[in-house]
Amino acid sequence: MKIKRSKKYILIMILMALVLTMSFAPAYGAEEENDDYKYDSPKLKEFTVTKTDSEGKSKTVYTASTNRENTCLKMNAMANVRWSVDTSFRYYYQGDKRTRIRKTYTYYGLPYTQKNRDYSSSSRTTVQKMMTKASLKAGPVKGLDCSSAAAYALRKGKGKTESSTYLMGANGAYVSYGFLYDGMHSASGTATSISGKSITYRNDLSYVGWYGDYKEADKAKTSMRIVNKLKSAYPEGTGNIYSNVYAKARPGDVLVKVVKKDEGPEGHVMMITGVRLVYKKSGKIDPEKSRFVISDQNQPEIRYLKDEKWISSWRRNYCGPNSSFKLLRSLGYLPVSAFSREDSFTIKYDVNGGTGLPKVQSKKLYKPIKLRTKVPKRKGYTFLGWKPKRDPIKKLYQPGEYFNEDINETFIAQWEKIEEP
């Protein structure tokens, strides 16, 4: 039996459905549980680069310098500040967008804002006073955002004072776009931004990896444009370009993404506090299993992890699925550094009882190098390849194969005795 429904009846039902949907939807700025935070490790103190082979054996191959460690510690200190307010309120963090702060909750991390960004002491007392004062105005607060937080952490690592203009844009707070342009250029200057405005860039930063010499970088206005065009400038036979570029990053470096929006450039900046490289049996980096450990102001909206009662807009030493090399490459992230490294490295050979010693080579920073093609000889033995003395992952290199590590390395000839018939 068919039941006729009037247009008025149908309209009423649609309106009721909308009301029900809105009633169960979370309020704007409301706290919501985010399982992503379960991959946080706030107690992580060792800022390192580790390598894991295809059999699961891991080894630390790099430990952060004091300056780099200080950068990571500063970032995590800002993320771990504990504070609360005595009055519930909403404050503006960008345009007319607001986020809600409740007096019944304990929050962690300096507050997120893209207006009136300014560094505030990480002491609980200072944050308490700042937020209490802001609650009376219910307007923009002085806090941080992703890029300015990273800039303050880098100033600490470089030994600059809190009031220093190092890594500060013309408006007093660093922006993602600034990271992109400062990484591109070796000297200060001006350029036209995505939105058509003139911007000032500096030489405070440099790209991590050989794409720092990539000619298209000067023309690129988004990080994804660099990522998409980078492969053509990369030597064949050295593996996945993005995995190898990411492998050059160190704790204290930052990952930056810049995208184009209708109103101008936007992006995100994350502090690298660790690098975890995982290799396949082929000796190539596994981009799905390899990950960064990162700390960042992840988003303006407050999120919380129910089990830990962690309520914050930060991630602390995060090492979850969303920090994999594969995913970050797809989003256009590029590593940038404020720290200098050695310019060149010495590559030596040890024939290990044989003859025909190849000449010493000099490897430039970030530049893959082809090993000598000369094959050593040893009576009664077959040459198997070159075994690196320092690299715990790569078992053997063949003559003429690319070497990609930025270390002083000695390659030792490996032999197999020829069985007599």
N, C-alpha and C positions, 0 to 999 in steps of 0.2 A: 504494500500500500504506500503510495507516494504522499508525502506531507508537504504542502505548500508553505513556503516561508515568505512573509512580506519583506520588502526592502528595508522597512523600518526595523523589523526584528533582526535581520541579518546585521544591520549597522550597529544595533545595540550590543549584539554578541561580540562583534569585532572590538568595540570600545571596551567591553568588559575584559576581553582577553588581553588587551594592551595594558589595562590597569593592573591586572594580575601580574603580568610580566614585569612591569615597573616596580611593583611592590616587592618582588623577590629579587630584583637586581640590586647589586651592592651600590650604596651611595657613592657619589663622586668623591674620590680621595679616601674612601673607606679602606681599612686594612684588609688584606686578603692573604691567605696562606700561599706561600711560594715554595714549592719543593726544591727549587733551584738552589736555595740556600743550604740544603743539607750537604752540599759539596764544599761548604766553607770549612777551612781549618784555621781558625783564628790564633791557635797556639803555635803555628808553624814558625820556627825561628831560624831554620837553616835556609838561606836564600841561595839556591844552587841550580846548576844544570846537571841533569842526570841522563844517562843513556841506558836503555834496556834492549838487550838483543832478542832475537826471535825465540829464544828458549826461556825468556823471562828473567835473565840475570841482569841486575842493575849495578851501575857504578857511577859515583859522582865524578864528573870531569871538570867542573868549574865551581868555585865558591866565590860569592860576591866580595868585592873589595870593601873596605870600611865605608867609603863614600856611597857606594851603591847600597850597602846594607842600611846606612842611615836614611837613604831615600825611601827604602821599603818600610823601615820602622816608622818613619814619619807618616807615610800614607796609612799604615795600619793603626797608628795612634789616633789619627783623625776619625778612622772608621769605628774605633772602639770606645770613644767617649760615651760615658753613661750620663743621661740627664732626664729630667722630667719637668713639668710645668705645674703651676698651682691653679691655672685657669685653662679650660678647654677653648680652643679657638681655631680659626682657619687663617692661613697667611698666603699671600700671593707669592708665587715663585716665577711666573712668566706671564706677561700680559694680564689677562683677567682670570688665569687659571689659579686654583687654590688647592692647598693640601690641608688636611685636618690633623690637629694635634690634640690629644686627649689627656686630661689631667690624671686619669686612672692608669696610664701606661708609663712604663720606663722605656726610653728610647736610647738607641746607640748610634753614634756617628754624628758629626756636625751636620746641621740641617742643610737641605738642598734648596738652592735658589739661583735663579738666573738674573735676578735684579739685586742691586746693591751688594754684589759679591765682594767679600772682604775676608781676610783671614782672621780667625778668632782663636784665642788660646784654647788648647785642648783640655784645659782644666774644667772640671764639672761646674765649679763656681761661675766661671766666665760664661759658659754656655747657658747656665741657669738664668743669669742676669739678662743675657741677650734675649732669650726666649720669653722671659717674663715681661720685659719691656715691649717686645713685639706683640705679645698677646693683648696689650692695652690698645695698641694701634690697629691690630688686625690687618696690617698691610705687609709690604715686602720686608723681609728680614735680611740681615747680613749673615750670609752663610757661604756655601761653596757650590760648585757644580763639578762635573767630571773633569773638565780641562783645567780649571783653576786649582782644584785639589791636587792634581798631578804636578802642576807648576810649583805649588808650595812645597810639595815633597821633594822635587828636584832642587829647589833652592836650598833646602836643608842639606841634601847630599853634596851639593857643590860648595857648602860652607858659607852661603850667603845669609845675610840677616833677614828677618821676617819682613822688614820694611823695604828691602832691596827691590829695585825695579827689574832685576834679572828675571827673565821669563815672564814679563808682564807686558800686555798689550797697551795701546794708547788709552784704552778705557779703564785701565787699572786691573783688569782680570783677563787671564789668558783664555783663548777660544780655540776650538778644534781646528778651525781654518788656519789659525796662526801656526799651529803645529805642522800642518801640511806645508805651508809656504816656507817656514823657517827651516824645515828639513830639506827643501828643494834647493835652496840657494846657499852659496858659500860666502856671501856678503850681504849686508843690509841694503834695502831699497824699497821701491814701491811697485805695486801691481794693481790691476783692475780685478776686483772680486767677482764672484758669480753674479751678484746682484747689480754689477756695474759701478760699484763704488771703489774709490781708491783706497788701498790698504797698505800698511807698512809692514814689511817683513824684516826679520833679523837673522843673524847667523848663530843663534844660541844653540841650535839643534842640527843634527845631521841624520840622514837615513841610515839604517842598519842594512848592510848588504850592498852588492855591486850596482844596484839600481840607483845609487846615489849619483852615478855618472851617466845615467840614462837620459838621453837628449830630449825625449818627449816629456820629461818631468816638468820642464819650464812652461810647457803649454797646457799641462793638465790642470783642471780646476776641481777635480774630484779624485779621491783615492782610487775609486773603481776604474777610472780611465787608465791610470797607471797600471793597475793590476791586469786589465784586459790587454794592454799593449806590451807588457813587459816581456813576454815569452820570446818575441822576435829578437831581443837583444841578449838572450841567454845561450851560453855554449851548450851544444848537444852532448849527450852522454854523461851529464852530471846529475841526472835525476830530476825530480819534481822541483821546479824553480821556487815555488812558494814555500815548500817545506824547507828547502835549503836556506832561503832568506830568513825564515822564522828561526831556523836553528842557529843563526848568528846572533840572535837577541840574547840579552843577559838581564838578570835581575836589576831593576833600576831603570831599564829602558821602558818606553811606553808604546802602546798600540794605538794608532789613530785612524779613524774612518771619517771621511768628509763626503757628504752627499749633497745633491742639488735639490733645493726646494723652491717653490714658486716665489717665496718671499726672500730667498737668499740661501747661503750655505748653512748646513747643520751637520752635526756629526757626533762622535763620541770618542773619549780618550780613556784608556785603561792602563794602570800601572802593572808592569810585569814583575812579579815577586819570585818567580821560578820558571824553569823550562824543563819539561819532561819529554825526552826524545825516545821514541820506540821504533825499532828497526825490523824490517822484514828479513826473511832468509836470503833474499837477493842482496842485502846490504843497503837497500834504499830505505829512506825514512817512511814510516807508515803515517800518512796524514790524518787517518781516522783515530788512531790510538795516541798519537803524539799531541800533547796539550801544553798550554801555558798555565801557570798559576798566576792569577790576577787579583788585584784589589781595585775597586772603583766605586764611584757613586753611580749606582746602576740605573736609577730612575727617580723622578721626583715623588711618585706615589709611595707611600709607606707600605712595606710588605713585612710579613712576619713568619718566622719558623716556629710552629706551635710547640714542638718538642723542647726547644731550647728557650722559648719565650723571647726570641730575638726579634725585635721590632726596629727596622732600619730601612734606609734607602741605599745602603752600602752592601758590597760583597767584600769578604775578607779572605785573602789567600784562597780564592775560589779555584777549583780544579775539576769542574764537571763537564758533561757533554758539550755545553755551549762554549767551551774554551778549546775545542779541538782545532788543529791546523786546517782541516778540511772546511769546517764551518766558517772560521774567521776569514779564510781566503774568499769564500763565496760572498762575504759581506764587504770585502774590500779593505780589510785592516792592513796597515803597513807599520812596521816597527821603526821607531825613531829614538835617537839617543842624545843625551847631553854630555856623555862621557867619551873621552878619546881612548883609542886603543893603539896597539903597536902597528906600525906602518907596513912592516915586512917580516917574513919568517924564513928560516933556513931549513931546506930539505936536504938531508944527507942520505947516503946509502952505505950499507954494510954487506959485503959479498959473503960473509960468514964462511970463510974457507975456500971461496972460489976466486976467480980472476975476472978482470973486465969491470973494474969499479966505475960506475957512472959518475959524471961530474955533479958537484953540489949545485942545487938550484935555489933561487930566491923567489918566494911566493909573496905577492902583494896582498894587502888586506882586502878581503871580500872577493878576490879574483881567483876562480878555479885555475888550477895549473895541471898541465899534462906531465905525467912522470916520464922520465927518460925511456926511450924505446930500446936502448941497449940491453941485451940479455947476457947476464954473466954466465960463466962456464965453470964446471968443476968435474974433474975426471972421475968417472964411475957414478955420477949422480945426474938426476934430471931436475932442472929448475922448475919449481912449482909456482913461484910468485914472490912478491914482497910483503912481508908482515910488518905493519906499523908498530913501533915500540910503545907509543903512548895511547893510541886509540884502542879501547877495549872491545869495540863492537866489530869493526871491519876486520875480517880474518886475513884476507889476502888481496893485494892489488896486483894487477898485471901491468907489464911495461906499456906505456902509452895511455894508461887509464887516467881519468881525471882525479885529482885530489882536492878536496873542498874545505878542509879544516884550517882554521886560522891558528896554528900552533907550530912550534919548532918540532919537526918530526924526523926520525931516523927509520929508514926502511931496511929491514933485515932479510936477506935472501933465505928462502926456504928450499930445502933439498930433499929429494927422495932417492935412496940408494938403488942403483940398477941391479936387479937380481941376475946372477950369472946363470946361463942355461945349463 
